[in-house]
Amino acid sequence: MIVFADVTFFEVALSLLAVGLIERALYLLPSDMVGPGGWLLDTGTDAGQD
């Protein structure tokens, strides 16, 4: 697989850092924005709802 030869460790580390920062930012937003019924990112229904 020659395709993976062009990917450096720095690119992988930077990608993981970016994903981690986005995940952390979404985790810190209020649940009415990101969560069940959220207007920014709807994650589905609560476990107790059908």
DRENLODO-904048 format. One record per atom (N, C-alpha, C, CB): residue number from 1; residue in one letter; atom name; x, y, z. Coordinates in steps of 0.1 Angstrom, whole numbers, plus 5000, padded with zeros to 4 digits. Glycine has a CB too. Layout:
BEGIN
SITE  num  residu  atome     u     v     w
SITE  NUM       A     CA     X     Y     Z
...
This chain:
BEGIN
SITE  num  residu  atome     u     v     w
SITE    1       M      N  5008  4988  5000
SITE    1       M     CA  5000  5000  5000
SITE    1       M      C  5009  5013  5000
SITE    1       M     CB  4990  5000  5012
SITE    2       I      N  5011  5018  4989
SITE    2       I     CA  5019  5030  4987
SITE    2       I      C  5011  5043  4992
SITE    2       I     CB  5023  5032  4973
SITE    3       V      N  4998  5042  4992
SITE    3       V     CA  4990  5053  4996
SITE    3       V      C  4993  5058  5010
SITE    3       V     CB  4975  5050  4995
SITE    4       F      N  4996  5049  5019
SITE    4       F     CA  4998  5053  5033
SITE    4       F      C  5013  5058  5035
SITE    4       F     CB  4996  5041  5042
SITE    5       A      N  5021  5057  5025
SITE    5       A     CA  5035  5061  5027
SITE    5       A      C  5036  5077  5028
SITE    5       A     CB  5043  5056  5015
SITE    6       D      N  5026  5084  5022
SITE    6       D     CA  5026  5098  5022
SITE    6       D      C  5021  5104  5035
SITE    6       D     CB  5019  5103  5011
SITE    7       V      N  5015  5097  5044
SITE    7       V     CA  5010  5102  5057
SITE    7       V      C  5021  5102  5067
SITE    7       V     CB  4997  5093  5061
SITE    8       T      N  5023  5114  5073
SITE    8       T     CA  5033  5115  5083
SITE    8       T      C  5027  5114  5097
SITE    8       T     CB  5041  5128  5082
SITE    9       F      N  5035  5112  5107
SITE    9       F     CA  5031  5111  5121
SITE    9       F      C  5025  5125  5125
SITE    9       F     CB  5043  5108  5130
SITE   10       F      N  5031  5136  5120
SITE   10       F     CA  5025  5149  5124
SITE   10       F      C  5011  5151  5119
SITE   10       F     CB  5034  5160  5118
SITE   11       E      N  5008  5146  5107
SITE   11       E     CA  4995  5147  5102
SITE   11       E      C  4985  5139  5110
SITE   11       E     CB  4994  5143  5087
SITE   12       V      N  4989  5127  5114
SITE   12       V     CA  4980  5118  5122
SITE   12       V      C  4978  5125  5135
SITE   12       V     CB  4986  5104  5123
SITE   13       A      N  4988  5130  5142
SITE   13       A     CA  4987  5136  5155
SITE   13       A      C  4978  5149  5154
SITE   13       A     CB  5001  5140  5160
SITE   14       L      N  4980  5157  5144
SITE   14       L     CA  4971  5169  5142
SITE   14       L      C  4957  5165  5140
SITE   14       L     CB  4977  5177  5130
SITE   15       S      N  4954  5155  5132
SITE   15       S     CA  4940  5150  5130
SITE   15       S      C  4934  5146  5143
SITE   15       S     CB  4940  5139  5120
SITE   16       L      N  4941  5138  5151
SITE   16       L     CA  4936  5133  5164
SITE   16       L      C  4933  5145  5173
SITE   16       L     CB  4945  5124  5170
SITE   17       L      N  4942  5155  5173
SITE   17       L     CA  4940  5167  5181
SITE   17       L      C  4928  5174  5177
SITE   17       L     CB  4952  5176  5181
SITE   18       A      N  4926  5176  5164
SITE   18       A     CA  4914  5183  5159
SITE   18       A      C  4901  5176  5163
SITE   18       A     CB  4915  5185  5144
SITE   19       V      N  4901  5163  5161
SITE   19       V     CA  4889  5155  5165
SITE   19       V      C  4886  5156  5180
SITE   19       V     CB  4891  5140  5161
SITE   20       G      N  4897  5156  5188
SITE   20       G     CA  4895  5157  5202
SITE   20       G      C  4890  5171  5206
SITE   20       G     CB  4908  5154  5209
SITE   21       L      N  4895  5181  5200
SITE   21       L     CA  4890  5194  5203
SITE   21       L      C  4875  5196  5199
SITE   21       L     CB  4898  5205  5196
SITE   22       I      N  4871  5191  5188
SITE   22       I     CA  4857  5192  5183
SITE   22       I      C  4848  5184  5193
SITE   22       I     CB  4856  5187  5169
SITE   23       E      N  4853  5172  5197
SITE   23       E     CA  4845  5164  5206
SITE   23       E      C  4843  5171  5219
SITE   23       E     CB  4851  5150  5208
SITE   24       R      N  4854  5177  5224
SITE   24       R     CA  4853  5184  5237
SITE   24       R      C  4844  5197  5236
SITE   24       R     CB  4868  5189  5241
SITE   25       A      N  4845  5204  5225
SITE   25       A     CA  4836  5215  5223
SITE   25       A      C  4821  5211  5223
SITE   25       A     CB  4839  5223  5210
SITE   26       L      N  4818  5200  5216
SITE   26       L     CA  4804  5195  5216
SITE   26       L      C  4800  5191  5229
SITE   26       L     CB  4803  5184  5205
SITE   27       Y      N  4809  5185  5237
SITE   27       Y     CA  4805  5180  5250
SITE   27       Y      C  4802  5191  5260
SITE   27       Y     CB  4817  5172  5256
SITE   28       L      N  4808  5203  5258
SITE   28       L     CA  4806  5214  5267
SITE   28       L      C  4794  5223  5263
SITE   28       L     CB  4818  5223  5267
SITE   29       L      N  4788  5221  5251
SITE   29       L     CA  4776  5228  5248
SITE   29       L      C  4764  5224  5256
SITE   29       L     CB  4774  5227  5233
SITE   30       P      N  4755  5232  5258
SITE   30       P     CA  4743  5228  5266
SITE   30       P      C  4734  5218  5258
SITE   30       P     CB  4734  5241  5268
SITE   31       S      N  4727  5210  5265
SITE   31       S     CA  4719  5199  5259
SITE   31       S      C  4708  5204  5250
SITE   31       S     CB  4714  5190  5270
SITE   32       D      N  4703  5216  5252
SITE   32       D     CA  4693  5221  5243
SITE   32       D      C  4699  5224  5229
SITE   32       D     CB  4686  5233  5248
SITE   33       M      N  4712  5226  5228
SITE   33       M     CA  4719  5228  5215
SITE   33       M      C  4723  5215  5209
SITE   33       M     CB  4730  5237  5217
SITE   34       V      N  4730  5207  5217
SITE   34       V     CA  4735  5194  5213
SITE   34       V      C  4730  5183  5222
SITE   34       V     CB  4751  5194  5212
SITE   35       G      N  4721  5175  5218
SITE   35       G     CA  4715  5165  5226
SITE   35       G      C  4702  5160  5220
SITE   35       G     CB  4713  5170  5240
SITE   36       P      N  4694  5153  5228
SITE   36       P     CA  4681  5148  5223
SITE   36       P      C  4672  5160  5219
SITE   36       P     CB  4674  5139  5233
SITE   37       G      N  4669  5162  5207
SITE   37       G     CA  4660  5173  5203
SITE   37       G      C  4668  5186  5201
SITE   37       G     CB  4649  5175  5212
SITE   38       G      N  4681  5186  5201
SITE   38       G     CA  4689  5198  5200
SITE   38       G      C  4688  5205  5187
SITE   38       G     CB  4703  5195  5203
SITE   39       W      N  4689  5218  5186
SITE   39       W     CA  4687  5225  5174
SITE   39       W      C  4700  5225  5165
SITE   39       W     CB  4683  5239  5176
SITE   40       L      N  4711  5223  5172
SITE   40       L     CA  4724  5223  5164
SITE   40       L      C  4727  5209  5160
SITE   40       L     CB  4735  5229  5173
SITE   41       L      N  4726  5200  5169
SITE   41       L     CA  4730  5186  5166
SITE   41       L      C  4720  5177  5174
SITE   41       L     CB  4744  5182  5170
SITE   42       D      N  4711  5171  5167
SITE   42       D     CA  4701  5162  5173
SITE   42       D      C  4706  5148  5175
SITE   42       D     CB  4687  5162  5165
SITE   43       T      N  4708  5143  5187
SITE   43       T     CA  4714  5130  5189
SITE   43       T      C  4703  5119  5191
SITE   43       T     CB  4723  5130  5201
SITE   44       G      N  4691  5122  5188
SITE   44       G     CA  4680  5112  5189
SITE   44       G      C  4672  5115  5202
SITE   44       G     CB  4686  5098  5190
SITE   45       T      N  4664  5105  5205
SITE   45       T     CA  4655  5106  5216
SITE   45       T      C  4662  5101  5229
SITE   45       T     CB  4642  5098  5214
SITE   46       D      N  4656  5105  5240
SITE   46       D     CA  4661  5100  5253
SITE   46       D      C  4658  5085  5254
SITE   46       D     CB  4654  5107  5265
SITE   47       A      N  4665  5078  5263
SITE   47       A     CA  4663  5063  5265
SITE   47       A      C  4649  5060  5270
SITE   47       A     CB  4674  5058  5274
SITE   48       G      N  4643  5069  5277
SITE   48       G     CA  4630  5066  5283
SITE   48       G      C  4618  5069  5273
SITE   48       G     CB  4628  5074  5295
SITE   49       Q      N  4621  5075  5262
SITE   49       Q     CA  4611  5079  5253
SITE   49       Q      C  4610  5068  5242
SITE   49       Q     CB  4613  5092  5247
SITE   50       D      N  4598  5066  5236
SITE   50       D     CA  4596  5057  5225
SITE   50       D      C  4592  5064  5213
SITE   50       D     CB  4586  5046  5228
